[in-house]
Amino acid sequence: MAVDDCKVCLESVSATCSGVVCEVCDRWLHTACVGLLKASSKMLNHKNIVFLCDECLEDAKERMKDRKDKTDKASQTETSETSSKDTQTVHAPKPQQDKAMQTERVSEQQQQRRGPTKKKMLVKKSPICIVGDSMIKNTDALLRSKVSGTSQECLRGAKIQEIKKKVIEKTQTEENGLLVIQGSGNDLERVGEEETVKEVVEAVKAAEAKKMCVAVVGVIRRPREGERYERLRRRTNAKIQEEVLKLKLDWLRKKMGNVSFIDLDPVLREGMDFLPDGVHLNETCNKRMCGWLREWVRARSTVCVDVA
C-alpha cells in the first residue's frame, strides 16, 4: 500500500480528493471514509486538534490506560505511606494556621455564592509577517491585521533559498507574532525534494526562539507544469508536513511557540482556479485561499481569559 493510498478503502487519495492525514502513522484517508464533514475538516487547522486513524487512536488509548494504571498504583503507595506517618505524629494546628483555614473556607463559600468562574474568548491583534513568492502577491489586504509590525514580503520568482533568507532576516526583529511561510515551487525540479525540505525546516527553526506561531504553506499546485512536477510537489509537501509535525511536538513540549502545516490542495482543486498562465491564482481562488489562512490566524489570535 502506497503512502497516498487510503487506509480504509485502499484507493489513492489523489489531488482532486478531499483527504486527511493521520498525524502518527502519516497515512492518508478520504474524509468520506472516516466520516469527516467539511466543517469538521477545517477544525483540524486548530493547534490543539489533531487527527488520528482508528488504529493509532486505539494504540494511544492503550498507552494512556497503562500510564494511568501506573500513576494510580504510585499514588496509592504514596497515600499509604503518608497515612502511616500521620498516625504516628499528630500536631495541633497553630493559631495562625487555624485563622488561615477559616479565611480559606470563607473564600470558598463566597466563590460558591458567586458561581463558577466565567470564561471569555478574546481576539488579540498580533503582527503578521507573510513571506513567499508571487503566489501570495494578493493576500496582503485580505489577511493582514491592523497592527504595527505587520508586513508582507512577496518575492516574485524567488527560489526557496531566497525565501529562507528573507524569513531569517524578518525573525531578527519579530517576536510573539504570526509568521506565514509559503514554500516556493520555482525551479523545484532542479532544487529537488530534499533540498527544498531542508530549506523550509531551517526557515521555520529561525523562529523557534521567538515564541512565534508559524504556518507553513506547502508548494502550491501549478497546472502548466505537468504530471512529473505534480508528483514531485506532492512528495515534497508530504515530507515538509512530516518535518513540521516533529517540530510542532518539540515546540509544544518546550513551550517555544507553535507551528502548523496548511494544506491548500483541497482549496485549489479545479483548473479554473488559475489564471491562463497556469501558475497564478485567479481572484476567486485567492479569496478562498485567504479564507483558510484567516481561519488559522483567528485560531492563533484567540485567547481565553477569566472574567468575574
Protein Blocks (a to p, Z undefined) as FASTA:
>chain_A
ZZklcfklopacdfkbccdddfklopacdfklnopafklmmmmmpmkbccddfklmmmmm
mmmmmmmmmmmmmmmmmmmmmmmmmmmpccdddfklmmmmmmmmmmmmmmmmnopadddd
ddddddddddddfklmmmmmmmmccdehiacdddehiafklmmmmmmmmmmmgghiacdd
dddfehklmnommlmmmmmmmmmmmmmmnopacddddddddfknojmlmmmmmmmmmmmm
mmmmmmmmmmmmnonaccddddfklmmmbfklpcfkomaccfklmmmmmmmmmmmmmmmm
pccdddZZ
